[in-house]
Each structure stands twice: as C-alpha cells, then as structure tokens.
Amino acid sequence: MEKVGKDAKSNPVATASWLSKIFFCWLNPLFRIGYKRPLEEEDMYIVSPEDQSETLGLEMQRFWDVEVKEAAREMRTPRLMRVIVSCHGKTYMLWGLVTLAEEIIKVVQPLFLGKITQYLEFYDPDNSVALYEALGYAAGLSITSLILAVVHHCYFYQLQRIGMKIRVAMCHMIYKKAMLLNHSALGKTTTGQIVNLLSNDVNKFDEVTIFLHFLWVGPLQAAVVVGLLWMEIGPSCLAGMVVLLFLMPLQTLFGRLFSKYRSLTAVLTDSRIRTMNEVLSGIRIIKMYAWEKPFMALVSEVRRNEITQVMKTSYLRGLNMASFFCANKIILFITFTIYVLLGNPITATRVFVTVSLYTAVRLTVTLFFPAAIERLFEALVSVARIQEFLILDEIKRTSSALPQEEEKKKNASVEIQDLFCYWDKSLDVPSLQNVSLTLDSNKLLAVIGPVGAGKSSLLSSILGELPVDTGVLRVGGRLTYAAQQPWVFHGTIRSNVLFGKELNPQKYERVLKACALKRDLDLLPDGDLTLIGDRGATLSGGQKARVNLARAVYQEADIYLLDDPLSAVDAEVGRHLFEQCICGLLKNKPRILVTHQLQYLQAADEILVLKEYRNIPPFCRLSEVVL
C-alpha cells in the first residue's frame, strides 16, 4: 500500500545515451556506491514506466480479454500462449536475429583463426602480401571478439528483460484474478496453488526467454558447421556430427521427462503449501492437544514425495551437464581417429579450425539447445497451470460508480425483486428465496433474522459474489463492504484505514472519532502508526472490528454494506458506533445494516426480516418484528 516517495531516485536508463546503454555505463553510479558501502533500498532506482507492474499487467490483460472474447465466439478454450506471443512475440523475434548474428560470428572466427594458423605454418618472411592478409585476419578476429562480447551481453540483458516483463504481467493478472474469484471458483483452487503460481510457475518465463531462440539457431548452426568441416577435413566430420545428432533427440526425450516431472512436482508443491498453511493456521490447537509428532510426520511425508520428484529432475539435469562436458572430447577423438585411419595427415591448421568449429557448435548444441528444450517444456506446464487458473469464474459486477457528485443522492440505490440465489445448486434449498427490497438515498435498511437465515448471503449477492439464479438485482453506485469477520493486514493502523487512499487529515480524524478509535490510539505507544501483527495479533477483537469499519467508512462510497459490525464490541461502544458512525457520519448515504441488536431497529427507515427459508414480510414496522 506504500507509494514511491518523492525522494526516490529516477532511473538513469531513461536519459542514458545509446553508447551508455550498450556498455551499461548508466549503472556506474550504483556500482560506486556499492563499492564504498553495502547497498540499501534507498540506493535503488525507481522502475522505468514501461517496466512497471501496472503498465505490463494492463497490456497483457488487454490481450487476454480479446482472446477470451474470441475463444467464446469460436467455442474453444482461451490460449494463454497465444496471448504471450501476441504481446511480446514481435520484439522477441527481432532479438532472435541478434542471436543469429552472434552465432554467425562464432562460426566466422574459426575461419579467421585458420588463416592466421596457415600463415604461421607456412611462414615466408619475404611474402609481404601474406603478412598483410594475416594482419587483416587478426584484426577481423579481434573486432569480431569485441562485437561478440558487446552483443552477447546486450542480447542476454534484453531477453531477460522480456522474460521479466512476462513474469511481472503474469503476477499482475494472477493477483487481480485472485481478487475476483467467485465462491464456486474458490472451491476449485487453494491458497497454496495461488502462492505456487506466483512464486514458482512465473519464474519459468525468466529462464525460457534466454534459451528459446537456440531451438532454431542450434540446428541451423550445426548444419553450417558440418558444411565448413566437410570443406576442411572431408567425410571424417560426419563421425563427430553423428554424436551431436544422437544427442539432440536424446535431449528432446529429456525435455519431455522434464515436463512430466515438473507437472508432478507442481502438484506436490501445491499440496505441501496447502498442508503447511493448514498446520500454521491451527498451530495452537496442535500444541494444545500435543499433536506435534503426527503432523510432523504428515509434513515430512508430503515433503519427501516432493523431494523425490525434484531429485529425478536433478538427475536428468546432471545427465544434460555430463553430455555437455563429455561431448566435445568424444567428438574430437572420434573425428581425428577416423581422419587418420583414412590416411590423411594432421596439420596445425586443420586441428585448430576443426577444434574451433566444434567448440563453437558444442556450446549451442550440447548446452543451450538442451537447456532450451528443458525450459520450454517446464514453461509449457506453467502456462497450462496459469491458464487453468485464469479461466476460473469471476464475480459478476452488479454495481457501477456514479460519475457526477450531484447524481449520487438521486441515483444511489439497491433494488431487488423476487431474488433466488444458490451457493450450491446441488442443494434443494436456495440460500436466498423470494427476497424483495428497495433501498433509496439516505435510507437505513436493517436486516435481521436467525443464524443461517441468509443475511450475509444477501450482502454477498449485492456484491456479486453470490450468483443470481432468478429475479432482479440492480445496484446503482459504488459499494463498500465491512465484513462480519474483521480483516486487517500486516501494517500500521493508518495504512489499514486508508487502504491506499490519500490521507485527508480532517476526514481521517472524523472517521477515527466516529468509529471510537481515538481513545485506543491514545493508549498505543505509536498511535495510528502502531504496527499490526500478523492477522491483527496486537489488536483485540473489538479493535479489529472498528478498524475494519473505519476502512469502509473512509472509502467514500455510494452505498455501505455493514455485516454485523456491532457484534464484536460492548454495549457502550456499539451505541457510539451506531449513533456517531452509522446514523451520524453516514446519515446521507444508503446503508444496509445486518444486525442482531434489536434495540437499534427504531432508528432504521426500513426493516427486512429473513426467516430460515423466506423473508416475511419484505418490509415491516418495528412492532411486527418477531423472531
């Protein structure tokens, strides 16, 4: 919820020259600071506008929305991979041409080296033309090495940046989607799965973008090297290339196994995180009943299953690395053995050129190409998991903000007619049945009824979390909701109340006073800057309820939905909240108050009584309220 301070350092890359960007000179001031002392958060530059999460997330979300509409029209499942390619594919392919240029330079360098070696092998001090040619080849070798060093680092930096953009955009979309899931969708996923998507799956985009181009550059470079080796040592080169060609399908097999193990590992990781969340949530009960050993065994078993899959992946990765270190020596041994057996003499020029060409292709074929296959299959698994999460059902919005201030009092309203809603359609009894009400401006509607009658479900239907089966539900205005179970996040009391809004001192003080928080803040050592522990551990239940209510009041919405905010406070504080906040600060707003405190019904403009399966009557007088 914290915003970037005014004293944050601007990013120098925005004003850096092209030469500074190529050689990364814009980072020198940061390196100098790091040389003198350890770097701190204040030393970091702010993120460039084009790299900010909001910018990247909204851009990717726009492409995703288009894909969802096209998929609905064509009656197919939306494809997240198509969205990623549409958003970043063009830029990524342009950098693929840089990859091709880099690999061409690696192939040309052995030819320059061969010419220099040939000059030294047949050295003639009187041949000045050969000397100048050798100097030219040496200059070419030096220039290509310099170009290769510069291009290589720029290439990897830009590809990592593209991977970072995809990862940040995916995190933005996953987080936004998690905030919009409806009740049925929440039953199809878990907190552990969402955490795993944000912590593990999205990281695959950073890795796959670096190596993906080598899937097509590797075979192309191998074909060119085979042609050059044929010109240099004849058919003997085929023996070495057979080893390389044998490795390529083997790496493809490894890639499929990587994909399989990655899928299994992801499922087990979701299970482990879910189990750990449940254990940590109920740690007090576990300690109280001395259940540490059974739960320790349970966690160890889940972790052991996950580690087993991780170990299988590590073994495959070890075989990949072993092929990288062994392939070059085996290839050279086989190639020169057959070359000599065919009766050909070995010269320094042929050895240097052959070794250099094999070295150039070895890094691509035996390291980058297998890495590309491995990362690609792992990324495809991650894309499928994220896609499955993104297509879950969302809450249907039933409200819209009113554009003009003068229209708020006139149009802010809630209208419900013959409403039927189901949390679970497999159950015969609806959560809400035949509910009708009308709430106009400046009115207070009190909703009462026994436990389980559907009072909270009524608010959920207005919020759009409970889908409407039949009936009419119209909401005009922006909603604010104070939940029955107070929710606070780790931060200061002020940040919990503001919830990202700008601080207005006068309004802030009015809200604190109306919500009976002034006295509590005076008793705390740091006032409203006191840090709230995990799940509000430093606050009492009544204090959390009042902070929860203050957050809703501060938002300046058109309609306020208050789900039993008076149940967690004593009678005196409850009277203060009702008189000073609900009927005081919010008196000019439409309000729906769910409550069990019948003594406040006389101040309500309208009363809705919900029985267990029906509401009788829809509106009534105080004398008619019988529970």
C-alpha angles and dihedrals in degrees: 000000000000118000128216110274123240091243093057114126116255116236109259093206089078092065099029119120122242090255091053091050093050094050095031092237091150088075094058096094090054091048091051091053091048090050091056099042142348113290118252133198092261090059093062121098122239116258117267113255092245090053098048118120095237093052095047094041095050091048092051091042090055091055090045093052090052091049092049091053093048091047091051090050092048092041096237138115116275112252116223092192090061089052093052092049092048092050102043106005098098095052091044093052091051089058087049087069087057088053089053091050090050093052091047088056090051090054094046094051095068089054090055089047091050092053091050091048091048090054091051092045093053096031114177115179091199095054104090093169091060089048093054091047090051091050089050092051090047090051090048090050091050094046093048090049090053092046090047092052093049096042093044095058095041090049095051091044093053094044091049088050091053090049089049091051092052091047094049092046091050091050090051092050094045093049092047091047091050089057092053103045115125126222097271092048091051087059090058096054138038138216089249092057092050091049090049091051091051097043106034115012098051091052090069089073091063090056103039096053092060097056105025096095091059089071089078101020092055098059091040092052091046091054092051092048091051089055093049092046090050089056090048106041104004125221092349089082090068091070092060093043090053088063090050092047089050090053095052098063088040089057089049089056090049089051092056090049089050089054092050094048092044091056092049092046092050092053092048092047090053089051093049094049091046091050093048092049090052092047093049092046092054099034092121093056091045091053092043094055094036093241094146097116098049092047091044088055090048093052091044091052093050091047092046091055091050093048090051090060092043090053091053089053090048091053090054090047089051091053089051092053091045090055089052095054097040102039098073095052093045092048094050093046094051094043098052093040091058091040091057094041088057088060099255121143118236115234130183092244094054092045095050094045094045094047092046093049092048090047091052093052095036095068092050100041101037101034115016097036094051090043089052091052092047094048093043095055092044090049091050089055090049092048090052091050093048091045091052089053095046094054093057116118118274134209111272111234113235099174137062129195117251111241102210127052095221091055095054096080090045102045108026102111147130121221124185126175126182093335120189119183135174129198088191119017091200087074117082095217116073121226089230123023129188095339118170130175142143123210119189132183121304092009129130115213115193117203116200136169143121124295111289095020092121104260095136089040089058091057090045090055091051089050090051095244093112109058118232114241099183135347136051126295119176124172123184114192142025115302131221121191132199107196125222090236106055114237123204130165131215106279141074124317088245093055090048091054097042093043093192097322123127115264113254104184097203094045091043092054092048091052093048091050094047091049093049094242100124095085093046092050091050090056094050116088095231098030114214089350090069111125116242112221127226109311089357095296093162094055131071122238092259093049092051090050091052093046088050091051093045090054091054093046094049093056094077096221129169097238128028123210111194116186107201097309091167098061097082097051133070124257096265095049090042091055090049092050093048096046101035101033114021096034096023118039092023098040093115094052132082107253135187111198121190109200147152092203101104093182089076096054093091089069093052119102092210135013127208116197116200118196121193096277104006144023115244116210109004092218126013146163123259092255090058095056108111119158 
